[in-house]
Every structure is written in C-alpha cells, then in structure tokens.
Amino acid sequence: MGKRRTKKYKDMSSRSYNMAMIKSKNTKPEILLRKELWRRGLRYRKNCKQIYGKPDLVFLRKQIAIFIDGEFWHGYNFEEIKNRLKSNKQFWLEKIERNMERDFEITQFLVEQGWAVLRFWDFEIKNDLSRCADKIEHTVKIREIA
C-alpha cells in the first residue's frame, strides 16, 4: 500500500505529501479519549456533521460538544509558533489565525444555542487522559441534573 501512495504523490514535494496525510478524524488523541469515555459507559456520536463546527464528539441529548484541537493547527502558544515558522510564513500565520477565529466563532455560536462546549488540546489528552475524561463525565452528569 505504501508503494501506491508513493507513486500517487511522486511529483508532489515531500512537504505537500506530509501535509496531505494529516488526518482530521480518528486521530490518536481522539481515539484515546473515545476509548476512555466508552470504558466509562459514556455514549456519544463522533464527527457530527449536523452540529455547527462538526465537533469531534457530541452528546446530542445533553447538548455537549467536544473538540480536540491540534496545537499547531489551532494556535497553542501562538506567539512561539510565529517565531518558529521559516517557510511560507505569511500563509501559515493567516491559516492559523483564521483557525483560531473560527474556533472562537463556533464556540460562541454553540454556547448561545445552549450547548456546553469543551475544548482539549491534543497533548492534554496524551498527557492526562483521565483528567480530560473526568471533565467530560462531570459535564455529562451536570447536564443530566439540569
């Protein structure tokens, strides 16, 4: 299978190829969190297109939207990222800034519609999965009571 991909992208620069291979669904942090929530008996929908912003995980009846943001793409520690960018700097600055704006807009919209919005950085899930799952479980319980 790897040979097929190599042939398909043989004219593409290696950077373009690498960028094309980055997934937006079923990332390792997302799978880790899903497995932990499932183990705890929490049932959710994943990558729900019907909800504005297409959250990674959704508890529909409880109106909880969960987003798992990659630190580069969504601007974690953005001031430091700005200084590290070497090539195509203007493109990446505009892209990441727009992603950050969109994240804010999506969160605001959903909150105004009565949703609880939880956002986690991918490294938070990798470093402290239990704490992230606890936060979600706590939010689910609070929404059950309300």
trRosetta pair geometry for C-beta under 8 A, 3 or more apart (Angstrom, degrees):
i j d omega theta_ij theta_ji phi_ij phi_ji
1 4 5.8 -50 -159 28 40 113
1 5 6.8 36 150 -14 68 103
2 5 5.8 -56 -154 37 37 110
2 6 6.3 40 150 -23 68 105
3 6 5.5 -53 -149 34 34 114
3 7 6.4 32 155 -17 66 104
4 7 5.9 -58 -152 36 31 108
4 8 6.2 31 152 -22 66 109
5 8 5.5 -54 -145 36 32 114
5 9 6.2 -1 166 9 67 111
6 9 6.6 -77 -145 53 23 87
6 10 6.2 53 153 -74 64 85
7 10 5.6 -18 -145 -30 31 117
9 12 4.3 -52 -169 34 84 123
9 16 7.7 -171 -163 100 113 96
9 17 4.5 102 161 -108 147 111
9 20 7.2 -172 -108 57 137 147
12 16 4.5 -119 180 87 105 122
12 17 4.9 130 105 -59 123 87
12 20 7.4 -16 168 -3 162 142
13 16 4.7 93 56 7 82 102
13 17 7.0 -146 94 -6 43 87
14 17 5.4 -53 -148 37 35 116
14 18 6.3 39 153 -22 67 103
15 18 5.7 -53 -149 35 31 111
15 19 6.4 28 154 -17 64 106
16 19 5.7 -55 -147 38 31 110
16 20 6.2 33 154 -22 65 107
17 20 5.7 -57 -149 35 29 112
17 21 6.5 25 154 -19 64 109
18 21 5.9 -62 -152 34 31 110
18 22 7.3 46 150 -39 62 92
19 22 6.0 -36 -161 2 39 115
23 26 6.2 -64 159 69 143 78
23 27 5.6 174 90 -79 110 76
24 27 7.7 -45 -168 -44 13 108
25 30 7.3 -97 -169 82 43 168
25 46 7.8 103 -156 150 104 111
25 47 5.3 3 -120 -79 118 147
25 56 7.9 169 -123 -129 65 82
26 30 6.1 -129 -126 82 18 129
26 31 6.1 44 -163 -59 65 103
27 30 4.6 92 53 7 77 107
27 31 7.0 -148 90 -6 37 87
27 68 6.9 -155 59 107 125 132
27 70 7.6 -141 -136 -70 169 105
27 122 6.9 -61 128 -122 141 124
28 31 5.8 -56 -145 37 30 109
28 32 6.3 34 156 -21 65 106
28 126 7.6 40 115 -87 110 104
29 32 5.6 -53 -147 35 33 115
29 33 6.3 29 157 -16 66 106
29 68 5.4 178 109 -179 116 137
29 120 7.7 -159 160 112 129 116
29 122 4.2 -157 -15 -149 160 79
29 123 7.9 -68 -92 -47 141 22
29 125 4.1 106 -160 75 103 138
29 126 5.8 -72 -97 -47 98 84
30 33 6.0 -58 -149 39 29 107
30 34 6.2 29 154 -20 65 109
30 46 7.8 97 172 -148 119 120
30 56 5.5 -125 -122 -173 117 131
30 57 7.7 172 -153 -40 91 101
30 68 5.2 -167 -80 44 82 156
30 125 8.0 45 -59 133 30 173
31 34 5.7 -54 -143 37 31 112
31 35 6.3 31 159 -20 65 106
32 35 6.1 -59 -151 35 26 109
32 36 6.5 21 155 -15 62 109
32 125 5.7 134 83 155 124 112
32 126 7.2 110 41 -90 168 54
32 129 5.7 -102 151 -112 116 130
33 36 5.8 -58 -149 38 32 110
33 37 6.3 28 156 -17 67 107
33 57 7.2 -116 116 -27 122 147
33 66 7.9 -157 144 146 145 143
33 68 6.7 -167 12 -80 151 137
33 120 7.4 145 -90 64 150 156
33 125 5.2 -63 -57 -141 108 131
33 129 6.8 -154 -88 -145 62 91
33 132 6.2 -69 -114 116 109 131
33 133 6.7 -178 -147 -75 73 87
33 136 7.9 103 -173 -15 109 154
34 37 5.9 -57 -146 39 30 108
34 38 6.1 30 156 -20 66 109
34 44 7.5 -123 -128 58 83 126
34 46 6.8 1 -105 -87 134 129
34 57 6.9 -176 -89 -88 86 126
35 38 5.7 -55 -145 37 29 112
35 39 6.3 35 153 -24 63 106
36 39 5.6 -51 -149 33 31 115
36 40 6.6 24 153 -13 63 107
36 129 5.5 175 -56 163 158 114
36 130 7.5 -143 -157 -90 144 47
36 132 8.0 88 81 82 151 97
36 133 4.5 -100 130 -81 127 146
37 40 5.7 -61 -152 41 33 108
37 42 4.3 -73 -180 70 89 118
37 44 6.3 8 129 -5 146 128
37 57 7.4 107 20 -156 168 157
37 133 5.9 -159 -72 -133 69 101
37 136 6.4 -46 -101 102 116 146
37 137 7.7 -172 -124 -65 79 87
38 41 7.7 58 179 -64 32 15
38 42 7.0 -92 -77 62 27 67
38 43 7.6 62 -114 -93 68 55
40 133 6.4 153 -18 172 147 123
40 137 6.0 -80 151 -90 154 128
42 59 7.7 -60 -178 -89 103 122
42 136 7.0 106 163 125 172 114
42 137 6.4 -124 -59 -98 140 80
42 140 6.1 -141 -126 -50 120 171
44 57 4.7 8 157 -170 149 99
44 58 6.1 142 -172 66 92 38
44 59 5.5 -65 -112 -73 84 69
44 66 7.8 -26 -153 24 150 127
45 48 4.8 71 111 -75 120 112
45 57 7.3 144 76 -158 45 51
45 58 4.7 -24 62 63 96 97
45 59 7.9 161 17 -85 78 26
45 60 6.2 41 4 -36 127 106
46 56 6.7 -22 -153 167 77 54
46 57 5.8 -26 -106 -99 65 63
46 58 7.7 179 -86 18 19 79
47 54 6.1 6 -164 178 64 99
47 55 7.7 -153 -110 91 26 45
47 56 6.4 -8 -72 -137 63 40
48 51 4.6 41 107 15 115 110
48 54 6.6 -178 74 -145 49 53
48 55 5.9 3 42 54 100 85
48 58 4.2 -25 -1 8 146 145
48 60 7.4 166 -125 -76 158 97
49 54 5.6 0 -106 -108 48 100
51 54 6.8 137 75 -93 78 27
51 55 5.6 -24 95 9 134 101
51 58 5.7 158 0 -104 156 149
51 65 6.1 -173 153 -102 146 122
51 110 7.6 43 177 -108 104 116
52 106 6.3 -173 130 -140 94 83
52 109 5.6 -71 110 113 150 137
52 110 6.4 -162 71 -70 107 88
52 113 7.9 124 27 1 129 154
53 65 7.1 72 77 174 125 148
53 67 7.3 -58 147 -80 123 126
53 102 8.0 152 -120 158 93 92
53 106 3.5 93 -93 -151 134 131
53 107 8.0 91 -96 -49 165 46
53 109 7.5 162 -34 64 117 122
53 110 6.7 -61 15 -45 139 124
55 58 5.0 116 75 -66 126 93
55 65 3.9 -148 -73 -164 155 93
55 66 5.8 100 177 53 119 43
55 67 5.6 -99 -135 -68 77 74
56 66 5.8 -71 65 102 91 81
56 67 5.6 120 3 -127 101 38
56 68 4.8 -14 7 13 169 94
57 65 7.8 149 85 -162 55 41
57 66 4.0 -8 63 58 98 119
57 68 7.9 60 -1 -22 99 103
58 64 6.9 157 -157 84 48 60
58 65 5.5 -8 -108 -108 83 64
58 66 7.1 -156 -71 22 39 79
59 62 4.3 -10 124 49 118 110
59 63 7.3 -42 91 24 80 14
59 64 4.1 20 44 47 108 105
59 140 6.1 178 -94 -108 174 98
59 143 7.5 131 104 78 136 156
60 63 7.3 12 -180 -74 30 47
62 116 7.6 -35 139 28 92 118
62 140 5.9 30 155 -135 174 66
62 143 4.0 87 -165 123 106 143
62 144 6.8 -37 -108 -61 120 62
63 113 7.9 -144 -162 115 129 91
63 114 5.8 -3 147 115 161 89
63 115 4.6 -126 165 -109 97 66
63 116 6.5 110 110 12 78 75
63 143 7.1 -167 52 -150 75 138
64 115 6.9 152 -99 -168 21 82
64 116 4.7 -19 -111 67 76 103
64 117 7.9 171 -160 -83 53 28
64 118 6.9 12 -176 1 97 108
64 136 7.5 118 156 -152 143 81
64 139 5.7 121 -124 130 137 122
64 140 6.5 -76 -10 -84 163 69
64 143 6.2 -120 -50 -28 112 162
65 110 5.5 -68 26 -164 146 157
65 115 5.3 22 -1 170 108 136
65 116 7.3 171 26 84 65 51
65 117 5.1 -15 68 -111 100 73
65 118 7.3 177 90 29 50 66
66 117 7.9 165 -84 -160 33 50
66 118 4.8 -14 -111 70 77 101
66 119 7.7 166 -159 -85 51 33
66 120 7.3 5 -172 4 95 105
66 136 6.4 5 -92 -110 140 120
67 103 7.3 168 129 -139 163 97
67 106 7.8 94 -63 107 150 137
67 117 7.2 8 1 -173 107 94
67 118 7.3 179 27 92 66 52
67 119 4.7 -13 66 -112 103 78
67 120 7.3 175 90 28 55 63
68 119 7.9 169 -85 -158 24 56
68 120 5.4 -19 -113 71 68 96
68 121 7.9 66 -164 176 61 8
68 122 5.9 79 168 -85 96 70
68 125 6.5 -4 -136 -25 118 146
69 73 7.1 -144 -173 79 76 95
69 74 3.7 -35 -176 19 118 166
69 76 7.4 142 117 -44 112 105
69 103 6.9 28 -100 -115 139 142
69 119 5.9 17 -9 -173 120 103
69 120 7.1 171 23 83 77 41
69 121 5.8 -47 74 -108 89 51
69 122 6.8 -119 89 -28 39 80
70 73 4.3 54 74 26 111 109
70 74 5.9 133 63 2 56 98
70 121 7.9 70 -145 -160 11 67
70 122 5.1 16 -106 -16 52 135
71 74 6.9 -72 -125 53 16 87
71 76 3.6 -59 -147 38 82 133
71 77 7.1 12 -176 26 110 97
71 121 5.6 46 -77 -163 87 113
71 122 6.2 -106 -21 38 82 99
71 123 6.0 14 -42 -9 130 114
72 76 7.6 -43 -46 36 25 92
72 81 6.8 145 -134 -124 64 134
72 96 7.5 -93 161 -106 58 122
73 96 6.9 -157 -165 -112 30 82
73 99 5.8 -135 159 -171 73 170
74 96 7.5 160 -131 -153 5 81
74 99 5.5 -120 -109 136 52 122
74 100 6.5 117 -174 -83 58 68
74 103 6.0 75 -150 -56 107 150
74 121 7.8 -153 71 -114 128 77
75 78 4.1 2 -171 -80 93 113
75 81 6.9 -127 -136 32 55 151
75 96 4.9 129 -75 170 93 103
75 97 7.2 90 -86 -85 141 38
75 99 6.5 167 -20 84 104 106
75 100 4.3 -12 17 -70 153 119
76 81 7.8 105 74 -38 53 128
76 121 5.5 66 -85 -123 145 132
76 123 7.9 -174 120 20 173 120
77 80 4.6 -14 151 32 104 118
77 81 6.3 122 101 -26 75 92
78 81 5.3 -54 -145 36 39 115
78 82 6.3 49 156 -30 69 98
78 96 6.7 162 -129 139 106 129
78 97 8.0 94 -157 -84 142 69
78 100 7.1 -8 -78 -67 147 151
79 82 5.8 -45 -154 22 30 116
79 83 7.3 22 153 -11 58 104
80 83 6.1 -61 -160 37 36 107
80 84 6.5 29 150 -18 69 111
81 84 5.7 -65 -148 38 34 109
81 85 6.6 45 157 -37 69 97
81 96 6.9 -144 118 180 146 172
82 85 6.4 -48 -158 11 28 112
82 93 6.5 55 -120 -106 88 104
85 88 7.8 -92 179 78 110 59
85 89 4.5 124 123 -118 121 82
85 92 5.3 -171 -130 76 141 142
85 93 7.0 -138 36 -53 169 85
86 89 7.1 -126 115 -66 8 99
88 91 4.5 -30 167 36 99 123
88 92 6.0 99 110 -21 88 98
89 92 6.1 -66 -149 41 30 105
89 93 6.1 30 158 -21 68 109
90 93 5.8 -54 -144 35 30 112
90 94 6.3 26 160 -15 64 108
91 94 6.1 -65 -154 39 25 106
91 95 6.1 21 155 -18 65 112
92 95 5.5 -54 -140 39 32 112
92 96 6.0 25 164 -13 68 108
93 96 6.3 -60 -143 41 24 102
93 97 6.0 22 159 -16 62 113
94 97 5.9 -59 -142 41 26 110
94 98 6.2 25 159 -19 64 109
95 98 5.9 -60 -150 37 25 108
95 99 6.4 28 152 -20 63 106
96 99 5.5 -49 -148 34 34 115
96 100 6.5 36 152 -20 65 103
97 100 5.7 -53 -151 35 33 112
97 101 6.4 34 151 -18 65 104
98 101 5.5 -51 -147 37 35 113
98 102 6.2 37 153 -20 67 106
99 102 5.7 -55 -146 37 30 112
99 103 6.4 36 153 -24 64 103
100 103 5.7 -48 -149 31 31 114
100 104 6.6 31 152 -17 62 104
101 104 5.8 -58 -155 36 32 111
101 105 6.3 31 150 -19 67 108
102 105 5.5 -53 -144 38 33 113
102 106 6.2 34 157 -20 67 105
103 106 6.0 -55 -147 36 27 110
103 107 6.3 26 155 -17 62 109
103 119 7.3 72 -173 -118 117 150
104 107 5.9 -58 -149 38 28 111
104 108 6.2 28 155 -19 65 108
105 108 5.8 -55 -146 37 28 111
105 109 6.3 28 157 -19 64 108
106 109 5.9 -56 -147 36 28 111
106 110 6.3 21 159 -13 65 110
106 117 7.9 149 123 -135 84 148
107 110 6.1 -62 -147 40 27 106
107 111 6.1 25 158 -18 65 110
107 117 4.9 176 -136 112 79 163
107 119 7.1 -46 -90 -39 126 128
108 111 5.9 -60 -146 38 26 109
108 112 6.3 26 156 -19 64 109
109 112 5.8 -60 -152 37 27 111
109 113 6.5 18 153 -13 64 111
110 113 5.6 -62 -150 41 33 109
110 115 3.9 -54 169 58 93 135
110 117 5.0 104 91 -66 132 121
111 114 7.8 95 -178 -34 30 8
111 115 6.2 -87 -79 65 32 76
111 116 8.0 54 -107 -109 72 26
111 117 5.9 -76 -60 3 87 118
116 139 5.4 176 135 -170 151 122
116 143 6.4 -116 -1 -71 140 124
118 135 6.5 148 -143 127 138 114
118 136 6.2 -161 73 -92 171 79
118 139 6.3 -127 -53 -21 132 167
120 124 4.9 -128 -170 73 92 129
120 125 5.6 83 141 -49 135 97
120 132 5.3 47 -117 -135 148 125
121 124 4.5 102 59 -8 81 103
121 125 7.6 -156 91 -3 49 81
122 125 6.0 -56 -160 33 38 109
122 126 6.5 33 148 -15 69 108
123 126 5.4 -53 -145 41 40 113
123 127 5.7 27 160 -12 73 113
124 127 6.1 -64 -138 46 24 100
124 128 6.2 -48 -176 50 63 93
124 131 7.7 -95 175 82 95 112
124 132 5.8 119 131 -72 102 121
125 128 7.7 -89 -123 65 14 52
125 129 5.6 46 -173 -100 61 71
125 132 5.3 -30 -101 5 68 169
126 129 7.4 16 -114 -57 9 90
128 131 4.2 1 146 24 115 118
128 132 6.4 129 103 -19 77 88
129 132 5.8 -62 -153 38 33 110
129 133 6.1 27 156 -15 70 110
130 133 5.9 -58 -145 41 29 108
130 134 6.1 35 153 -25 65 106
131 134 5.5 -50 -146 32 31 116
131 135 6.6 34 154 -22 62 102
132 135 5.8 -53 -154 30 31 112
132 136 6.8 27 150 -14 63 104
133 136 5.7 -54 -150 38 36 110
133 137 6.1 36 152 -20 68 108
134 137 5.7 -56 -144 40 30 111
134 138 6.1 33 155 -22 65 107
135 138 5.7 -52 -147 35 28 113
135 139 6.5 28 153 -18 62 106
136 139 5.7 -56 -150 36 32 111
136 140 6.4 34 152 -21 66 104
137 140 5.6 -51 -149 33 32 114
137 141 6.5 31 154 -18 64 105
138 141 5.9 -56 -150 36 31 110
138 142 6.4 30 153 -18 65 106
139 142 5.7 -53 -145 36 32 111
139 143 6.3 29 156 -17 65 108
140 143 5.9 -60 -149 39 28 109
140 144 6.5 35 151 -27 63 103
141 144 5.6 -49 -151 26 34 116
141 145 6.8 31 153 -18 63 102
142 145 6.0 -57 -157 32 34 110
142 146 6.5 30 151 -20 67 109
143 146 5.7 -53 -142 35 36 112
